[in-house]
Amino acid sequence: MKLLAIDTATPRPAVALHQPVGGAERRLEPQSAFRDCVPAIQDLLTEHDLEWDQLDGLAIPRGPGSFTGLRIGATIAITLAELRGIGLYAPSTLLAVSELCARADQLRVCASFDARRGRRYVAVCEREEVRGWRLVHGPADLEPKQTPAFCRGVAEVRLEDAAPDGGTIAAALGSLVERAPERHRVGDASRFELNYARPGVDVS
């Protein structure tokens, strides 16, 4: 599959091109991710000599993540998907953390990342041999002291512990969709709902 992934909702925002040969990504500065997202997308397509009708889909994180970041990324992707007639895919953000941060020998992990306000987004995820990661428990928005009980003895993998020069959530989204497109496809973009994993409105 040739997929364009957009992440403006995590501490490591980026856009990524996932394709059989020659994938690439453009990292975005958190402070200017919204402004720079669309130009970065166009740069990726131009660099790889791709037209919109050559893409098989667009991928975004379903959440959790920054309230504003999730909504802006989703708005961009839904608009592009509808205008260009491209499929939309939305794996959980924490599945992408598992894909990016878990070791190859880890079959079940407790994925987490900073939710701000002294809290963490957390989910227990399990690796399936063919279809990749699936959610087992969560996602949830917790205080750090609550995380061990939630993880139930499963090793925690934290987005913050990933190598700074390693991959991005955007690139991980493409890998998840590649292995299980039917699991992550959004059937009706007009009814698509983000998962904030937090009660009320988070304005961060």
C-alpha positions in Angstrom: 0.0 0.0 0.0 1.0 3.6 -0.6 -0.2 5.5 2.5 0.2 9.1 3.7 0.2 9.3 7.5 -0.4 12.6 9.4 0.3 13.0 13.1 -0.2 16.4 14.7 -1.4 15.0 18.1 1.7 13.6 19.8 4.9 15.2 21.1 6.7 14.0 17.9 4.5 15.3 15.1 5.3 14.3 11.6 3.9 13.3 8.2 5.1 10.1 6.6 4.9 8.3 3.3 4.6 4.6 3.6 5.1 2.6 0.4 6.8 -0.7 -0.6 10.0 1.0 -1.5 11.4 4.3 -0.4 9.2 5.4 2.5 10.1 8.8 4.0 8.9 11.2 6.7 9.0 14.9 7.5 9.2 15.8 11.2 7.3 18.9 12.3 8.1 21.2 15.2 5.4 20.9 17.8 4.9 24.7 18.0 4.2 24.9 14.2 2.9 21.5 13.3 -0.5 22.7 12.2 1.0 25.5 10.0 3.7 23.3 8.4 1.6 20.1 8.0 0.2 20.7 4.5 3.4 22.1 3.0 5.3 19.0 4.4 2.7 16.7 2.7 3.1 18.4 -0.6 6.9 18.2 -0.3 6.8 14.5 0.3 4.6 13.8 -2.7 6.7 16.0 -4.9 10.0 14.5 -3.8 8.6 11.0 -4.6 6.9 12.0 -7.8 3.5 10.9 -6.5 0.1 12.2 -7.4 -2.9 12.0 -5.1 -4.6 9.4 -7.1 -1.6 7.1 -6.6 -2.2 6.9 -2.9 -4.2 4.0 -1.4 -5.1 5.9 1.8 -4.5 8.5 4.5 -3.8 7.5 8.1 -4.2 9.5 11.3 -4.1 8.6 15.0 -7.6 8.0 16.3 -6.4 9.1 19.7 -5.7 9.7 22.5 -3.6 12.7 22.1 -3.7 16.5 22.2 -7.3 17.6 21.8 -6.4 20.4 19.4 -3.8 18.2 17.6 -6.2 15.3 17.1 -8.9 17.6 15.7 -6.7 19.5 13.3 -5.0 16.4 12.0 -8.4 14.7 11.5 -9.9 17.7 9.8 -7.0 17.8 7.3 -7.1 14.1 6.6 -10.9 13.9 6.3 -11.0 16.9 4.0 -8.2 15.4 1.8 -9.8 12.0 1.8 -13.2 13.3 0.6 -11.7 15.7 -2.0 -9.4 13.1 -3.4 -11.5 10.0 -3.0 -8.9 8.2 -0.8 -9.6 5.8 2.0 -9.2 6.9 5.6 -7.5 4.8 8.3 -7.3 5.6 12.0 -5.4 3.2 14.3 -5.2 4.0 18.0 -2.3 6.3 18.9 -1.2 3.7 21.5 -1.0 1.0 19.0 1.4 3.2 17.1 3.4 3.6 20.3 3.6 -0.2 20.6 4.7 -0.5 17.0 7.4 2.1 17.4 8.7 1.3 20.9 8.2 -2.4 21.6 11.1 -4.9 21.1 10.7 -7.6 18.6 10.4 -10.2 21.3 7.6 -8.4 23.2 4.2 -9.8 22.4 2.3 -7.8 24.9 3.1 -4.3 26.2 1.6 -1.4 28.2 2.1 1.5 25.8 2.1 5.1 27.2 2.9 8.7 26.6 2.6 12.1 28.2 -1.0 13.3 28.5 0.1 16.6 30.1 -1.2 17.9 33.4 0.9 15.3 35.2 -1.0 12.4 33.6 -0.4 9.6 31.0 -2.3 8.0 28.2 -2.0 4.2 28.6 -3.2 1.0 26.9 -2.3 -2.7 27.0 -1.6 -3.9 23.5 -0.9 -7.4 22.1 1.0 -8.3 19.0 -0.7 -10.7 16.5 1.5 -12.6 14.2 -0.1 -11.4 10.9 -2.3 -8.4 11.7 0.0 -6.5 14.0 -1.0 -4.9 17.3 -4.5 -4.8 18.8 -5.9 -3.1 21.9 -6.5 -5.4 24.9 -7.2 -2.9 27.7 -7.7 0.8 27.4 -6.9 3.5 26.3 -7.1 5.4 29.6 -6.0 8.7 31.0 -4.2 8.0 34.3 -2.0 9.5 37.0 1.5 7.9 36.8 1.0 6.2 40.1 -2.1 4.4 38.6 -0.2 3.0 35.7 1.4 -0.1 37.3 -2.0 -1.4 38.4 -3.5 -0.7 35.0 -0.6 -2.5 33.2 -1.2 -5.7 35.4 2.4 -6.8 35.3 2.9 -6.1 31.6 6.1 -4.2 30.7 5.5 -0.5 30.0 6.9 1.0 26.8 7.0 4.8 26.8 7.1 7.1 23.7 9.5 9.3 25.6 12.0 6.5 25.8 12.2 6.0 22.0 15.5 7.2 20.4 15.1 10.9 19.4 16.4 10.0 15.9 14.2 6.9 15.7 10.9 6.6 13.8 7.8 8.6 14.4 4.2 7.8 15.2 3.2 8.8 11.7 5.5 6.1 10.2 4.2 3.6 12.7 0.6 4.3 11.6 1.5 3.3 8.1 3.0 0.0 9.2 -0.2 -0.8 11.3 -2.5 -0.1 8.3 -0.3 -2.1 5.9 -0.8 -5.2 8.0 -4.5 -4.9 8.9 -6.2 -2.3 6.7 -9.7 -3.7 7.4 -9.1 -3.3 11.2 -8.2 0.4 10.9 -10.3 1.6 8.0 -12.9 4.4 8.7 -16.1 3.4 7.0 -17.9 6.7 7.0 -15.6 9.7 7.5 -18.7 12.0 8.3 -19.3 9.9 11.4 -15.7 9.4 12.4 -15.2 9.9 16.2 -11.8 10.6 17.9 -11.0 8.8 21.1 -9.8 11.4 23.6 -9.7 8.9 26.5 -10.4 11.9 28.8 -13.7 13.1 30.2 -14.7 16.6 29.3 -12.8 18.9 27.0 -9.0 19.0 27.0 -7.9 22.3 25.5 -4.2 21.4 25.4 
